[in-house]
Amino acid sequence: MLKAIADISTVADQAELFIQNFDDLPIRQEFISNKLYPAFVQWHQTIQQELNPYIQS
């Protein structure tokens, strides 16, 4: 579970790139769609699998 929690750093890395490098709206939208959102979805799925045993009765 600790590894899954630590994997949020992948999402944070993508968010940092987003903040630092993109001032153009179409580029930001593309970055969110192709990089940031997929990284978040992957992390979310991983953390959900880890937490399910604790939240399901």
C-alpha distance matrix in Angstrom:
0.0 3.8 5.4 5.1 6.3 8.6 9.9 11.9 14.2 15.6 16.7 18.0 20.0 21.6 22.5 24.0 26.1 27.1 28.4 30.2 32.0 33.0 35.9 37.3 36.2 36.3 34.2 31.7 31.5 31.2 28.4 26.4 27.1 26.4 23.8 22.0 21.6 20.4 17.7 16.6 16.8 14.7 11.9 12.5 12.5 9.2 7.5 10.1 9.3 5.8 7.9 11.0 11.1 11.1 13.7 15.9 18.5
3.8 0.0 3.8 5.4 5.1 6.1 8.6 10.5 12.1 14.2 15.6 16.2 18.0 20.2 21.0 22.1 24.3 25.7 26.6 28.2 30.2 31.6 34.5 36.2 35.4 35.8 33.5 30.9 31.2 30.9 27.8 26.1 27.2 26.4 23.4 21.6 21.8 20.8 17.7 16.8 17.8 15.8 12.5 13.8 14.6 11.2 9.5 12.8 12.6 9.3 11.0 14.4 14.7 14.2 16.6 19.2 21.8
5.4 3.8 0.0 3.8 5.4 5.0 6.1 9.1 10.4 11.7 13.7 14.8 16.0 18.0 19.4 20.5 22.3 23.9 25.2 26.5 28.2 29.6 32.8 34.3 33.7 33.8 31.3 29.0 29.3 28.6 25.5 24.2 25.1 23.8 20.8 19.5 19.9 18.5 15.2 15.1 16.1 13.5 10.6 12.8 13.3 9.7 9.2 12.8 12.3 9.8 12.4 15.5 16.1 16.4 18.6 20.8 23.7
5.1 5.4 3.8 0.0 3.8 5.4 5.1 7.4 9.9 10.7 11.8 13.6 15.3 16.6 17.8 19.5 21.3 22.3 23.8 25.6 27.1 28.1 31.2 32.4 31.5 31.5 29.3 26.8 26.8 26.3 23.4 21.6 22.3 21.5 18.7 17.1 17.0 15.7 12.8 12.0 12.7 10.4 7.4 9.1 9.6 6.3 5.5 9.2 9.3 7.4 9.7 12.7 14.1 14.4 16.0 18.2 21.4
6.3 5.1 5.4 3.8 0.0 3.8 5.4 5.9 8.5 10.5 11.1 11.9 14.2 16.0 16.4 17.9 20.3 21.2 22.2 24.1 26.0 27.1 29.9 31.5 30.6 31.0 28.9 26.1 26.4 26.3 23.3 21.3 22.6 22.1 19.1 16.9 17.0 16.6 13.4 12.0 13.5 12.1 8.4 9.7 11.4 8.8 6.7 10.3 11.5 9.2 10.2 13.8 15.3 14.7 16.0 18.8 21.9
8.6 6.1 5.0 5.4 3.8 0.0 3.8 5.3 6.1 8.6 10.2 10.4 12.0 14.4 15.2 16.1 18.3 19.9 20.7 22.1 24.2 25.7 28.7 30.5 30.0 30.5 28.0 25.4 26.1 25.8 22.5 21.1 22.6 21.7 18.4 16.5 17.4 16.8 13.2 12.7 14.8 13.0 9.6 11.9 13.7 11.0 9.8 13.6 14.5 12.4 13.9 17.4 18.7 18.3 19.8 22.5 25.6
9.9 8.6 6.1 5.1 5.4 3.8 0.0 3.8 5.0 5.8 7.6 9.1 10.3 12.0 13.4 14.8 16.4 17.8 19.3 20.8 22.3 23.6 26.8 28.2 27.6 27.7 25.2 22.9 23.4 22.7 19.5 18.2 19.4 18.3 15.0 13.5 14.4 13.3 9.7 9.8 11.8 9.6 6.7 9.8 11.3 8.9 8.9 12.5 13.4 12.2 14.2 17.1 19.0 19.1 20.3 22.6 26.0
11.9 10.5 9.1 7.4 5.9 5.3 3.8 0.0 3.8 5.3 5.2 6.2 8.6 10.1 10.6 12.3 14.4 15.3 16.5 18.4 20.2 21.2 24.2 25.7 25.0 25.4 23.1 20.4 21.0 20.8 17.6 15.9 17.6 17.1 13.8 11.5 12.3 12.3 8.8 7.9 10.6 9.7 6.4 8.8 11.5 10.0 9.2 12.5 14.4 13.4 14.5 17.5 19.9 19.5 20.1 22.7 26.1
14.2 12.1 10.4 9.9 8.5 6.1 5.0 3.8 0.0 3.8 5.4 4.8 5.9 8.6 9.5 10.1 12.2 13.9 14.9 16.2 18.1 19.7 22.8 24.7 24.5 25.1 22.3 19.9 21.0 20.7 17.2 16.2 18.3 17.3 13.6 11.7 13.7 13.6 9.9 10.1 13.2 12.1 9.4 12.3 14.8 13.2 12.8 16.2 17.8 16.7 18.0 21.1 23.2 22.9 23.7 26.3 29.8
15.6 14.2 11.7 10.7 10.5 8.6 5.8 5.3 3.8 0.0 3.8 5.4 5.1 6.4 8.7 9.9 10.9 12.5 14.4 15.6 16.8 18.1 21.5 22.9 22.7 22.7 19.9 17.8 18.7 17.9 14.4 13.8 15.4 13.9 10.3 9.1 11.2 10.5 6.8 8.2 11.1 9.7 8.1 11.5 13.5 12.4 13.0 16.1 17.5 17.1 18.8 21.5 23.9 24.0 24.6 26.9 30.5
16.7 15.6 13.7 11.8 11.1 10.2 7.6 5.2 5.4 3.8 0.0 3.8 5.4 5.2 6.2 8.6 10.0 10.5 12.4 14.4 15.6 16.3 19.4 20.7 20.0 20.3 17.9 15.3 16.0 15.8 12.4 11.0 13.0 12.4 8.9 6.5 8.4 8.9 5.5 5.6 9.2 9.2 7.5 10.0 12.7 12.5 12.6 15.3 17.3 17.3 18.4 20.9 23.7 23.6 23.6 26.0 29.6
18.0 16.2 14.8 13.6 11.9 10.4 9.1 6.2 4.8 5.4 3.8 0.0 3.8 5.4 5.0 6.1 8.7 9.6 10.4 12.2 14.2 15.5 18.4 20.3 20.1 21.0 18.4 15.7 17.1 17.3 13.7 12.6 15.3 14.9 11.3 8.8 11.3 12.4 9.2 9.0 12.8 12.9 10.8 12.9 16.0 15.5 15.0 17.9 20.1 19.5 20.3 23.2 25.8 25.2 25.4 28.1 31.6
20.0 18.0 16.0 15.3 14.2 12.0 10.3 8.6 5.9 5.1 5.4 3.8 0.0 3.8 5.4 5.1 6.4 8.6 10.0 10.7 12.3 14.1 17.4 19.3 19.7 20.3 17.2 15.1 16.9 16.5 12.7 12.7 15.3 14.1 10.3 9.0 12.2 12.7 9.6 10.8 14.3 13.9 12.5 15.3 17.9 17.2 17.4 20.4 22.1 21.7 23.0 25.8 28.3 28.1 28.4 31.0 34.5
21.6 20.2 18.0 16.6 16.0 14.4 12.0 10.1 8.6 6.4 5.2 5.4 3.8 0.0 3.8 5.4 5.1 6.2 8.7 10.0 10.7 11.7 15.1 16.5 16.5 16.8 13.8 11.7 13.3 12.7 9.0 9.0 11.6 10.5 6.8 5.5 9.1 10.0 7.6 9.2 12.5 12.7 12.2 14.6 17.1 17.1 17.7 20.2 22.1 22.4 23.6 25.9 28.8 28.8 28.7 31.0 34.6
22.5 21.0 19.4 17.8 16.4 15.2 13.4 10.6 9.5 8.7 6.2 5.0 5.4 3.8 0.0 3.8 5.4 4.9 6.2 8.6 10.1 10.7 13.6 15.4 15.2 16.3 13.8 10.9 12.7 13.2 9.7 8.9 12.2 12.2 9.1 6.5 9.6 11.7 9.7 9.8 13.4 14.4 13.4 15.1 18.1 18.5 18.3 20.6 23.1 23.2 23.8 26.3 29.2 28.8 28.4 30.9 34.5
24.0 22.1 20.5 19.5 17.9 16.1 14.8 12.3 10.1 9.9 8.6 6.1 5.1 5.4 3.8 0.0 3.8 5.3 5.2 6.1 8.5 10.4 13.2 15.7 16.3 17.7 14.9 12.4 15.0 15.4 11.7 11.9 15.3 14.9 11.6 9.8 13.2 15.0 12.6 13.2 16.9 17.4 16.2 18.2 21.2 21.1 20.9 23.6 25.9 25.6 26.3 29.0 31.8 31.2 31.1 33.8 37.4
26.1 24.3 22.3 21.3 20.3 18.3 16.4 14.4 12.2 10.9 10.0 8.7 6.4 5.1 5.4 3.8 0.0 3.8 5.5 5.2 5.9 8.0 11.4 13.5 14.6 15.4 12.1 10.4 13.3 13.0 9.4 10.6 13.8 12.9 9.9 9.3 13.0 14.4 12.6 14.0 17.3 17.8 17.3 19.6 22.2 22.3 22.6 25.2 27.2 27.3 28.4 30.9 33.7 33.5 33.4 35.8 39.4
27.1 25.7 23.9 22.3 21.2 19.9 17.8 15.3 13.9 12.5 10.5 9.6 8.6 6.2 4.9 5.3 3.8 0.0 3.8 5.6 5.8 5.9 9.0 10.8 11.2 12.4 9.6 7.1 10.0 10.5 7.2 7.9 11.5 11.5 9.2 8.0 11.3 13.5 12.5 13.3 16.5 17.7 17.4 19.1 21.8 22.5 22.8 24.8 27.2 27.7 28.3 30.6 33.7 33.4 32.9 35.2 38.9
28.4 26.6 25.2 23.8 22.2 20.7 19.3 16.5 14.9 14.4 12.4 10.4 10.0 8.7 6.2 5.2 5.5 3.8 0.0 3.8 5.9 6.5 8.5 11.4 12.1 14.3 11.9 9.2 12.4 13.6 10.7 11.0 14.7 15.2 12.8 11.1 14.2 16.7 15.4 15.6 19.0 20.4 19.5 21.0 24.1 24.7 24.4 26.6 29.2 29.3 29.6 32.1 35.1 34.5 33.9 36.5 40.1
30.2 28.2 26.5 25.6 24.1 22.1 20.8 18.4 16.2 15.6 14.4 12.2 10.7 10.0 8.6 6.1 5.2 5.6 3.8 0.0 3.8 6.4 8.6 11.8 13.6 15.5 12.6 11.0 14.6 15.2 12.2 13.5 17.0 16.7 14.3 13.4 16.9 18.9 17.4 18.2 21.7 22.5 21.8 23.7 26.6 26.8 26.8 29.3 31.6 31.6 32.2 34.8 37.7 37.1 36.9 39.5 43.1
32.0 30.2 28.2 27.1 26.0 24.2 22.3 20.2 18.1 16.8 15.6 14.2 12.3 10.7 10.1 8.5 5.9 5.8 5.9 3.8 0.0 3.8 6.7 9.2 11.5 12.9 9.7 9.0 12.7 12.8 10.3 12.5 15.6 15.1 13.3 13.2 16.6 18.4 17.5 18.9 21.9 22.8 22.7 24.6 27.3 27.7 28.1 30.4 32.6 32.9 33.8 36.1 39.2 38.9 38.5 40.9 44.5
33.0 31.6 29.6 28.1 27.1 25.7 23.6 21.2 19.7 18.1 16.3 15.5 14.1 11.7 10.7 10.4 8.0 5.9 6.5 6.4 3.8 0.0 3.8 5.7 7.8 9.3 6.6 5.8 9.6 10.3 8.6 10.6 13.5 13.8 12.8 12.6 15.5 17.7 17.5 18.5 21.2 22.7 22.9 24.4 27.0 28.0 28.4 30.3 32.7 33.3 34.0 36.0 39.3 39.0 38.3 40.5 44.2
35.9 34.5 32.8 31.2 29.9 28.7 26.8 24.2 22.8 21.5 19.4 18.4 17.4 15.1 13.6 13.2 11.4 9.0 8.5 8.6 6.7 3.8 0.0 3.8 6.4 9.1 7.8 7.1 10.6 12.1 11.3 12.8 15.6 16.5 16.0 15.5 18.0 20.6 20.6 21.3 23.9 25.7 25.9 27.0 29.7 30.9 31.2 32.8 35.4 36.1 36.5 38.5 41.8 41.4 40.4 42.7 46.3
37.3 36.2 34.3 32.4 31.5 30.5 28.2 25.7 24.7 22.9 20.7 20.3 19.3 16.5 15.4 15.7 13.5 10.8 11.4 11.8 9.2 5.7 3.8 0.0 3.8 5.8 5.4 6.2 8.8 10.1 10.5 12.3 14.4 15.4 15.7 15.8 17.8 20.2 21.0 21.7 23.9 25.8 26.5 27.5 29.9 31.5 32.0 33.3 35.9 37.0 37.4 39.1 42.5 42.3 41.2 43.2 46.8
36.2 35.4 33.7 31.5 30.6 30.0 27.6 25.0 24.5 22.7 20.0 20.1 19.7 16.5 15.2 16.3 14.6 11.2 12.1 13.6 11.5 7.8 6.4 3.8 0.0 3.8 5.4 5.0 6.2 8.6 9.7 10.5 12.3 14.1 14.9 14.7 15.9 18.6 19.8 20.2 21.9 24.3 25.1 25.7 28.0 30.0 30.4 31.3 34.0 35.4 35.5 37.0 40.5 40.4 39.0 40.8 44.4
36.3 35.8 33.8 31.5 31.0 30.5 27.7 25.4 25.1 22.7 20.3 21.0 20.3 16.8 16.3 17.7 15.4 12.4 14.3 15.5 12.9 9.3 9.1 5.8 3.8 0.0 3.8 5.4 5.1 6.2 8.6 9.9 10.6 12.1 13.8 14.4 15.3 17.4 19.2 20.0 21.2 23.4 24.8 25.5 27.4 29.4 30.3 31.2 33.6 35.2 35.6 36.8 40.4 40.6 39.2 40.8 44.4
34.2 33.5 31.3 29.3 28.9 28.0 25.2 23.1 22.3 19.9 17.9 18.4 17.2 13.8 13.8 14.9 12.1 9.6 11.9 12.6 9.7 6.6 7.8 5.4 5.4 3.8 0.0 3.8 5.4 5.1 6.0 8.6 9.8 10.3 11.3 12.3 14.0 15.8 17.1 18.3 20.0 21.7 23.0 24.1 26.1 27.7 28.7 30.0 32.2 33.6 34.3 35.8 39.2 39.5 38.4 40.1 43.8
31.7 30.9 29.0 26.8 26.1 25.4 22.9 20.4 19.9 17.8 15.3 15.7 15.1 11.7 10.9 12.4 10.4 7.1 9.2 11.0 9.0 5.8 7.1 6.2 5.0 5.4 3.8 0.0 3.8 5.4 5.0 6.1 8.5 9.9 10.1 9.9 11.6 14.2 15.1 15.7 17.7 19.7 20.6 21.5 23.8 25.4 26.1 27.3 29.8 31.0 31.5 33.0 36.5 36.5 35.4 37.2 40.9
31.5 31.2 29.3 26.8 26.4 26.1 23.4 21.0 21.0 18.7 16.0 17.1 16.9 13.3 12.7 15.0 13.3 10.0 12.4 14.6 12.7 9.6 10.6 8.8 6.2 5.1 5.4 3.8 0.0 3.8 5.4 5.2 6.2 8.5 9.9 9.9 10.3 12.9 14.6 15.1 16.3 18.7 20.0 20.4 22.4 24.6 25.4 26.1 28.6 30.2 30.6 31.7 35.3 35.5 34.1 35.7 39.3
31.2 30.9 28.6 26.3 26.3 25.8 22.7 20.8 20.7 17.9 15.8 17.3 16.5 12.7 13.2 15.4 13.0 10.5 13.6 15.2 12.8 10.3 12.1 10.1 8.6 6.2 5.1 5.4 3.8 0.0 3.8 5.5 5.1 5.9 8.0 9.4 10.1 11.6 13.6 14.9 15.9 17.7 19.5 20.4 21.9 23.9 25.2 26.1 28.1 29.9 30.7 31.8 35.3 35.8 34.7 36.1 39.8
28.4 27.8 25.5 23.4 23.3 22.5 19.5 17.6 17.2 14.4 12.4 13.7 12.7 9.0 9.7 11.7 9.4 7.2 10.7 12.2 10.3 8.6 11.3 10.5 9.7 8.6 6.0 5.0 5.4 3.8 0.0 3.8 5.5 5.2 5.3 6.5 8.5 10.0 11.0 12.6 14.3 15.7 17.0 18.4 20.2 21.7 22.9 24.2 26.3 27.7 28.6 30.1 33.5 33.8 33.0 34.6 38.4
26.4 26.1 24.2 21.6 21.3 21.1 18.2 15.9 16.2 13.8 11.0 12.6 12.7 9.0 8.9 11.9 10.6 7.9 11.0 13.5 12.5 10.6 12.8 12.3 10.5 9.9 8.6 6.1 5.2 5.5 3.8 0.0 3.8 5.7 5.6 4.7 5.6 8.2 9.5 10.0 11.7 13.8 14.9 15.6 17.8 19.6 20.4 21.5 23.8 25.3 25.9 27.2 30.7 31.0 29.8 31.5 35.2
27.1 27.2 25.1 22.3 22.6 22.6 19.4 17.6 18.3 15.4 13.0 15.3 15.3 11.6 12.2 15.3 13.8 11.5 14.7 17.0 15.6 13.5 15.6 14.4 12.3 10.6 9.8 8.5 6.2 5.1 5.5 3.8 0.0 3.8 6.0 6.6 5.7 7.2 9.9 10.7 11.0 13.2 15.2 15.7 17.1 19.3 20.7 21.2 23.3 25.3 26.0 26.9 30.4 31.1 29.8 31.1 34.8
26.4 26.4 23.8 21.5 22.1 21.7 18.3 17.1 17.3 13.9 12.4 14.9 14.1 10.5 12.2 14.9 12.9 11.5 15.2 16.7 15.1 13.8 16.5 15.4 14.1 12.1 10.3 9.9 8.5 5.9 5.2 5.7 3.8 0.0 3.8 6.5 6.8 6.4 8.8 10.9 11.3 12.4 14.7 16.0 17.0 18.7 20.6 21.6 23.1 25.0 26.3 27.3 30.6 31.5 30.7 31.9 35.6
23.8 23.4 20.8 18.7 19.1 18.4 15.0 13.8 13.6 10.3 8.9 11.3 10.3 6.8 9.1 11.6 9.9 9.2 12.8 14.3 13.3 12.8 16.0 15.7 14.9 13.8 11.3 10.1 9.9 8.0 5.3 5.6 6.0 3.8 0.0 3.8 5.8 5.6 6.2 8.7 10.2 10.9 12.4 14.3 15.8 16.9 18.5 20.0 21.7 23.0 24.4 25.9 29.1 29.8 29.2 30.8 34.6
22.0 21.6 19.5 17.1 16.9 16.5 13.5 11.5 11.7 9.1 6.5 8.8 9.0 5.5 6.5 9.8 9.3 8.0 11.1 13.4 13.2 12.6 15.5 15.8 14.7 14.4 12.3 9.9 9.9 9.4 6.5 4.7 6.6 6.5 3.8 0.0 3.8 5.6 5.3 6.3 8.7 10.1 10.8 12.2 14.4 15.7 16.5 18.1 20.3 21.4 22.3 24.0 27.2 27.5 26.8 28.7 32.4
21.6 21.8 19.9 17.0 17.0 17.4 14.4 12.3 13.7 11.2 8.4 11.3 12.2 9.1 9.6 13.2 13.0 11.3 14.2 16.9 16.6 15.5 18.0 17.8 15.9 15.3 14.0 11.6 10.3 10.1 8.5 5.6 5.7 6.8 5.8 3.8 0.0 3.8 5.4 5.1 6.1 8.6 9.8 10.3 12.2 14.2 15.2 16.0 18.3 19.9 20.6 21.8 25.3 25.7 24.7 26.2 29.9
20.4 20.8 18.5 15.7 16.6 16.8 13.3 12.3 13.6 10.5 8.9 12.4 12.7 10.0 11.7 15.0 14.4 13.5 16.7 18.9 18.4 17.7 20.6 20.2 18.6 17.4 15.8 14.2 12.9 11.6 10.0 8.2 7.2 6.4 5.6 5.6 3.8 0.0 3.8 5.4 5.0 6.1 8.6 9.7 10.6 12.4 14.2 15.1 16.7 18.6 19.9 20.9 24.2 25.1 24.4 25.7 29.4
17.7 17.7 15.2 12.8 13.4 13.2 9.7 8.8 9.9 6.8 5.5 9.2 9.6 7.6 9.7 12.6 12.6 12.5 15.4 17.4 17.5 17.5 20.6 21.0 19.8 19.2 17.1 15.1 14.6 13.6 11.0 9.5 9.9 8.8 6.2 5.3 5.4 3.8 0.0 3.8 5.5 5.3 6.3 8.6 10.1 10.9 12.4 14.2 15.8 16.9 18.4 20.0 23.1 23.8 23.5 25.1 28.9
16.6 16.8 15.1 12.0 12.0 12.7 9.8 7.9 10.1 8.2 5.6 9.0 10.8 9.2 9.8 13.2 14.0 13.3 15.6 18.2 18.9 18.5 21.3 21.7 20.2 20.0 18.3 15.7 15.1 14.9 12.6 10.0 10.7 10.9 8.7 6.3 5.1 5.4 3.8 0.0 3.8 5.5 5.1 5.9 8.6 9.9 10.4 11.8 14.2 15.3 16.0 17.7 21.0 21.3 20.7 22.5 26.2
16.8 17.8 16.1 12.7 13.5 14.8 11.8 10.6 13.2 11.1 9.2 12.8 14.3 12.5 13.4 16.9 17.3 16.5 19.0 21.7 21.9 21.2 23.9 23.9 21.9 21.2 20.0 17.7 16.3 15.9 14.3 11.7 11.0 11.3 10.2 8.7 6.1 5.0 5.5 3.8 0.0 3.8 5.4 5.0 6.1 8.6 9.9 10.3 12.3 14.3 15.1 16.0 19.5 20.3 19.4 20.7 24.4
14.7 15.8 13.5 10.4 12.1 13.0 9.6 9.7 12.1 9.7 9.2 12.9 13.9 12.7 14.4 17.4 17.8 17.7 20.4 22.5 22.8 22.7 25.7 25.8 24.3 23.4 21.7 19.7 18.7 17.7 15.7 13.8 13.2 12.4 10.9 10.1 8.6 6.1 5.3 5.5 3.8 0.0 3.8 5.5 5.3 6.3 8.8 9.9 10.9 12.7 14.4 15.5 18.6 19.8 19.6 20.7 24.5
11.9 12.5 10.6 7.4 8.4 9.6 6.7 6.4 9.4 8.1 7.5 10.8 12.5 12.2 13.4 16.2 17.3 17.4 19.5 21.8 22.7 22.9 25.9 26.5 25.1 24.8 23.0 20.6 20.0 19.5 17.0 14.9 15.2 14.7 12.4 10.8 9.8 8.6 6.3 5.1 5.4 3.8 0.0 3.8 5.5 5.1 6.1 8.4 10.0 10.7 12.2 14.1 17.0 17.6 17.7 19.5 23.1
12.5 13.8 12.8 9.1 9.7 11.9 9.8 8.8 12.3 11.5 10.0 12.9 15.3 14.6 15.1 18.2 19.6 19.1 21.0 23.7 24.6 24.4 27.0 27.5 25.7 25.5 24.1 21.5 20.4 20.4 18.4 15.6 15.7 16.0 14.3 12.2 10.3 9.7 8.6 5.9 5.0 5.5 3.8 0.0 3.8 5.4 5.2 5.9 8.6 9.9 10.3 11.8 15.1 15.6 15.0 16.7 20.4
12.5 14.6 13.3 9.6 11.4 13.7 11.3 11.5 14.8 13.5 12.7 16.0 17.9 17.1 18.1 21.2 22.2 21.8 24.1 26.6 27.3 27.0 29.7 29.9 28.0 27.4 26.1 23.8 22.4 21.9 20.2 17.8 17.1 17.0 15.8 14.4 12.2 10.6 10.1 8.6 6.1 5.3 5.5 3.8 0.0 3.8 5.6 5.1 6.2 8.7 10.0 10.4 13.7 15.0 14.6 15.5 19.2
9.2 11.2 9.7 6.3 8.8 11.0 8.9 10.0 13.2 12.4 12.5 15.5 17.2 17.1 18.5 21.1 22.3 22.5 24.7 26.8 27.7 28.0 30.9 31.5 30.0 29.4 27.7 25.4 24.6 23.9 21.7 19.6 19.3 18.7 16.9 15.7 14.2 12.4 10.9 9.9 8.6 6.3 5.1 5.4 3.8 0.0 3.8 5.4 5.3 6.4 8.8 10.2 12.7 14.0 14.6 15.8 19.4
7.5 9.5 9.2 5.5 6.7 9.8 8.9 9.2 12.8 13.0 12.6 15.0 17.4 17.7 18.3 20.9 22.6 22.8 24.4 26.8 28.1 28.4 31.2 32.0 30.4 30.3 28.7 26.1 25.4 25.2 22.9 20.4 20.7 20.6 18.5 16.5 15.2 14.2 12.4 10.4 9.9 8.8 6.1 5.2 5.6 3.8 0.0 3.8 5.4 5.0 6.1 8.5 11.1 11.5 12.0 14.0 17.5
10.1 12.8 12.8 9.2 10.3 13.6 12.5 12.5 16.2 16.1 15.3 17.9 20.4 20.2 20.6 23.6 25.2 24.8 26.6 29.3 30.4 30.3 32.8 33.3 31.3 31.2 30.0 27.3 26.1 26.1 24.2 21.5 21.2 21.6 20.0 18.1 16.0 15.1 14.2 11.8 10.3 9.9 8.4 5.9 5.1 5.4 3.8 0.0 3.8 5.4 5.1 5.9 9.3 10.1 9.7 11.0 14.7
9.3 12.6 12.3 9.3 11.5 14.5 13.4 14.4 17.8 17.5 17.3 20.1 22.1 22.1 23.1 25.9 27.2 27.2 29.2 31.6 32.6 32.7 35.4 35.9 34.0 33.6 32.2 29.8 28.6 28.1 26.3 23.8 23.3 23.1 21.7 20.3 18.3 16.7 15.8 14.2 12.3 10.9 10.0 8.6 6.2 5.3 5.4 3.8 0.0 3.8 5.6 5.4 7.8 9.9 10.4 10.9 14.3
5.8 9.3 9.8 7.4 9.2 12.4 12.2 13.4 16.7 17.1 17.3 19.5 21.7 22.4 23.2 25.6 27.3 27.7 29.3 31.6 32.9 33.3 36.1 37.0 35.4 35.2 33.6 31.0 30.2 29.9 27.7 25.3 25.3 25.0 23.0 21.4 19.9 18.6 16.9 15.3 14.3 12.7 10.7 9.9 8.7 6.4 5.0 5.4 3.8 0.0 3.8 5.8 6.9 8.2 9.8 11.3 14.4
7.9 11.0 12.4 9.7 10.2 13.9 14.2 14.5 18.0 18.8 18.4 20.3 23.0 23.6 23.8 26.3 28.4 28.3 29.6 32.2 33.8 34.0 36.5 37.4 35.5 35.6 34.3 31.5 30.6 30.7 28.6 25.9 26.0 26.3 24.4 22.3 20.6 19.9 18.4 16.0 15.1 14.4 12.2 10.3 10.0 8.8 6.1 5.1 5.6 3.8 0.0 3.8 5.6 5.4 6.4 8.6 11.8
11.0 14.4 15.5 12.7 13.8 17.4 17.1 17.5 21.1 21.5 20.9 23.2 25.8 25.9 26.3 29.0 30.9 30.6 32.1 34.8 36.1 36.0 38.5 39.1 37.0 36.8 35.8 33.0 31.7 31.8 30.1 27.2 26.9 27.3 25.9 24.0 21.8 20.9 20.0 17.7 16.0 15.5 14.1 11.8 10.4 10.2 8.5 5.9 5.4 5.8 3.8 0.0 3.8 5.3 5.2 5.7 9.2
11.1 14.7 16.1 14.1 15.3 18.7 19.0 19.9 23.2 23.9 23.7 25.8 28.3 28.8 29.2 31.8 33.7 33.7 35.1 37.7 39.2 39.3 41.8 42.5 40.5 40.4 39.2 36.5 35.3 35.3 33.5 30.7 30.4 30.6 29.1 27.2 25.3 24.2 23.1 21.0 19.5 18.6 17.0 15.1 13.7 12.7 11.1 9.3 7.8 6.9 5.6 3.8 0.0 3.8 5.7 5.6 7.9
11.1 14.2 16.4 14.4 14.7 18.3 19.1 19.5 22.9 24.0 23.6 25.2 28.1 28.8 28.8 31.2 33.5 33.4 34.5 37.1 38.9 39.0 41.4 42.3 40.4 40.6 39.5 36.5 35.5 35.8 33.8 31.0 31.1 31.5 29.8 27.5 25.7 25.1 23.8 21.3 20.3 19.8 17.6 15.6 15.0 14.0 11.5 10.1 9.9 8.2 5.4 5.3 3.8 0.0 3.8 5.9 7.8
13.7 16.6 18.6 16.0 16.0 19.8 20.3 20.1 23.7 24.6 23.6 25.4 28.4 28.7 28.4 31.1 33.4 32.9 33.9 36.9 38.5 38.3 40.4 41.2 39.0 39.2 38.4 35.4 34.1 34.7 33.0 29.8 29.8 30.7 29.2 26.8 24.7 24.4 23.5 20.7 19.4 19.6 17.7 15.0 14.6 14.6 12.0 9.7 10.4 9.8 6.4 5.2 5.7 3.8 0.0 3.8 6.5
15.9 19.2 20.8 18.2 18.8 22.5 22.6 22.7 26.3 26.9 26.0 28.1 31.0 31.0 30.9 33.8 35.8 35.2 36.5 39.5 40.9 40.5 42.7 43.2 40.8 40.8 40.1 37.2 35.7 36.1 34.6 31.5 31.1 31.9 30.8 28.7 26.2 25.7 25.1 22.5 20.7 20.7 19.5 16.7 15.5 15.8 14.0 11.0 10.9 11.3 8.6 5.7 5.6 5.9 3.8 0.0 3.8
18.5 21.8 23.7 21.4 21.9 25.6 26.0 26.1 29.8 30.5 29.6 31.6 34.5 34.6 34.5 37.4 39.4 38.9 40.1 43.1 44.5 44.2 46.3 46.8 44.4 44.4 43.8 40.9 39.3 39.8 38.4 35.2 34.8 35.6 34.6 32.4 29.9 29.4 28.9 26.2 24.4 24.5 23.1 20.4 19.2 19.4 17.5 14.7 14.3 14.4 11.8 9.2 7.9 7.8 6.5 3.8 0.0
